[in-house]
């Protein structure tokens, strides 16, 4: 429910903004907000994944749990401030030299205010997932999502592009504050405790967290700039913000198809981590298999529906979007491949093969995507960007499958070792 409400509110708010702004203005809005979103997701350095992993792993160890929350919380606060400063100070350079659209300077400056809230939401979501507080996460996401939709739509209605961006900033900040309140309620029994010895293990936890977070964060440094560069290259190559608007809508619809796989993985990852920590490797393997089968089934059904009804789906957003029906159908191939890879990635994360994922999956995928969009965007525009996604998702799936097979083999080997030691 939390992920569906979060993504659903994003979709509904964008739908209303599309109706309130013209095609070209929406293209500018999507480019500006995507810039803030990707900046936040690069600078959060996998803090949500890290918080979820270590909170779930040490939920029964009060000292380590408090230390993990402290380390991740301090990092989140510092990262939010750094992200805001970087985007605000570089807004003029981005507008004039990167997007070749000086009028975007002020919108980029305004949207930089959303970065701390966006990073905060990632951390708080991961923390609640690690605590298995899915009800609190769902309630806070639904409430904040509703407010986000109202605020963004009101901003676009009142003041066009700038109003919509101010609405995005206010909505993101309010989302973070509401999730923060839900987190504090969930943490009352953890934060308020008699023991203060958790401070003694803070250094130990910092080292353990960094060993996981550095490769996981570097993965984001590779992936997210690529996702930002694709619409950026498309903008520079065509100077056609209508194509950027079409790309944004197709990418959003692809994300909706992938949501079930993400939800399944987010819900089951803490259980898999706990099983691995308790040396229950057969249980972890069963969780992995169930996740993969469910993710593939949901994604396939949803992608087929969107592909068959592509023109009608796009017409709901506006008649002018229907021209991209074929590109949406192509993107559904990428959606199924990405959803399957998301479920397989659980195995890689649980066994800590983060460095391997960078070289075996992310680098080949992103280099493939950037090559295609750089070489063909000027000639084929939007279609080149979509083909880049399809090719990248296919390359990524191959790499993730190979690594996941090795990860399962490693779990099997560990299980055999544990059983042998117990028999001894």
Secondary structure, 3 states (H helix, E strand, C coil): CHHHHHHHHHHHHHHHHHHHCCHHHHHHHHHHHHHHHHHHHHHCCCHHHHHHHHHHHCCCCHHHHHHHHHHHHHHHHHHHHHHHHHHHHHHHHHHHHHCCCCCHHHHHHHHHHHHHHHHHHHHHHHHHHHCCCHHHHHHHHHHHHHHHHHHHHHHHHHHHHHHHHHHHHHHHHHHHHHHHHHHHHHCHHHHCCCCCHHHHHHHHHHHHHHHHHHHHHHHHHHHHHHHHHHHHHHHHHHCCHHHHHHHHHHHHHHHHHHHHHHHHHHHHHHHHHHHHHCCCHHHHHHHHHHHHHHHHHHHHHHHHHHHHCHHHHHHHHCHHHHHHHHHHHHHHHHHHHHHHHHHHHHHHHHCCCHHHHHHHHHHHHHHHHHHHHHHHHHHHCHHHHHHHHHHHHHHHHHHHHHHHHHHHHHHHHHHHHHHHHHHC
